[in-house]
Amino acid sequence: MIAKLIEKIKQTNAPICVGLDPLISHIPDYILDEKIKKYGKSTKAVAEAFYDFNMAIIDKTYDLIPAVKPQIAMYEEFGIDGMIAYKNTVEYAKSKGLIVIGDAKRGDIGSTSLAYAKAHIGVSEILGEKVSGFDTDFVTVNPYLGTDGVKPFIDVCNSEDKGIFVLVKTSNPSSGEFQDRLIEGTPLYELVANKTCEWGAMSMDGEYSNVGAVVGATYPKMSAILREKMPHTFFLVPGYGAQGGTAEDLKPCFNKDGLGAIVNSSRGIIAAYKQEKYSSLDFADASRAAVKDMIADINRVL
Ligand SMILES: O=c1ccn([C@@H]2O[C@H](COP(=O)(O)O)[C@@H](O)[C@H]2O)c(=O)[nH]1
């Protein structure tokens, strides 16, 4: 699957993904009001509003970008209705030819990880009939439980041609609390990077592995160390824009050929219409303009 993602990045010349992380506060009033009129102040109203919002953003951006990254938490907040909106968003994005990176940060003991892997990137069998849960192309994985918690995801990557991004160095302010701790002189995030490379060797897809790494844009010095250590690992890079990461900060995440990373922006794109020059009626046009600006900003430093 990583080879497909790289192909799409080359076609679009856009190493970016749009983060579909809707909040009620992002949804223009006219969309939410219509749903509330129909369904009352309910989880269904919000979920349907999220789906309409996402479809409009996808419609205005799919020709410019290779991928989207829906954050499952934003949907899960609204229970079953939210999860239906998540699944519908995944399906809609795929119908537009986009690659979908499900940001679910899953990982557990082996048997439970296998269920998560099947749910997000795999298939399950019901008396011989194959069905899929969410069917995203990639899912993010929390490596805290170690190899037996990650291996089921790799097995599913291999059987279904899918991919994962393992949390290696996250973008948040407290990420160093554990990830930077030295263990016999080596920071934990580097140990996780070494393991991610080992895991990656089990699922190569061309020059890169289907086992990628999440590396935050907000720690460029660490990104440079990781880029050097992990030449065959593709990076999913959150933290650009709303979290303060700049194009210059992203540069160390890329290899010399300008490949090796895909940068996410969520609020910076889906809430771009909140800037003064736009009205809520133009929210999807504002997202398109923000995508174009982001692509130009990143290509400027590559
Ligand atoms: O280290 C990480 C891992 C994941 N994320 C997720 O990416 C987006 C970022 O949203 P922005 O609005 O562009 O800040 C969000 O879904 C996070 O859960 C991350 O930020 N950092």
The ligand as an SDF file (V2000), in Angstrom:
LIG
                    3D

 21 22  0  0  0  0  0  0  0  0999 V2000
    1.8520   12.8350   17.1730 O   0  0  0  0  0  0  0  0  0  0  0  0
    0.7060   13.0100   16.7620 C   0  0  0  0  0  0  0  0  0  0  0  0
   -0.1000   11.9770   16.3020 C   0  0  0  0  0  0  0  0  0  0  0  0
   -1.3200   12.2760   15.7940 C   0  0  0  0  0  0  0  0  0  0  0  0
   -1.7890   13.5340   15.7560 N   0  0  0  0  0  0  0  0  0  0  0  0
   -3.1260   13.7620   15.1590 C   0  0  0  0  0  0  0  0  0  0  0  0
   -2.9740   14.5680   13.9850 O   0  0  0  0  0  0  0  0  0  0  0  0
   -4.0210   15.5340   13.9190 C   0  0  0  0  0  0  0  0  0  0  0  0
   -3.4340   16.9220   14.0420 C   0  0  0  0  0  0  0  0  0  0  0  0
   -4.4300   17.9020   13.9380 O   0  0  0  0  0  0  0  0  0  0  0  0
   -4.0820   19.4660   13.6880 P   0  0  0  0  0  0  0  0  0  0  0  0
   -5.3940   20.1360   13.7560 O   0  0  0  0  0  0  0  0  0  0  0  0
   -3.4330   19.5760   12.3370 O   0  0  0  0  0  0  0  0  0  0  0  0
   -3.1700   19.8810   14.7810 O   0  0  0  0  0  0  0  0  0  0  0  0
   -4.9990   15.1630   15.0310 C   0  0  0  0  0  0  0  0  0  0  0  0
   -5.9100   14.2240   14.5040 O   0  0  0  0  0  0  0  0  0  0  0  0
   -4.1130   14.4780   16.0520 C   0  0  0  0  0  0  0  0  0  0  0  0
   -4.8190   13.5510   16.8420 O   0  0  0  0  0  0  0  0  0  0  0  0
   -1.0160   14.5450   16.2150 C   0  0  0  0  0  0  0  0  0  0  0  0
   -1.3890   15.7370   16.1960 O   0  0  0  0  0  0  0  0  0  0  0  0
    0.2260   14.2730   16.7040 N   0  0  0  0  0  0  0  0  0  0  0  0
  1  2  2  0
  2  3  1  0
  2 21  1  0
  3  4  2  0
  4  5  1  0
  5  6  1  0
  5 19  1  0
  6  7  1  0
  6 17  1  0
  7  8  1  0
  8  9  1  0
  8 15  1  0
  9 10  1  0
 10 11  1  0
 11 12  2  0
 11 13  1  0
 11 14  1  0
 15 16  1  0
 15 17  1  0
 17 18  1  0
 19 20  2  0
 19 21  1  0
M  END
$$$$
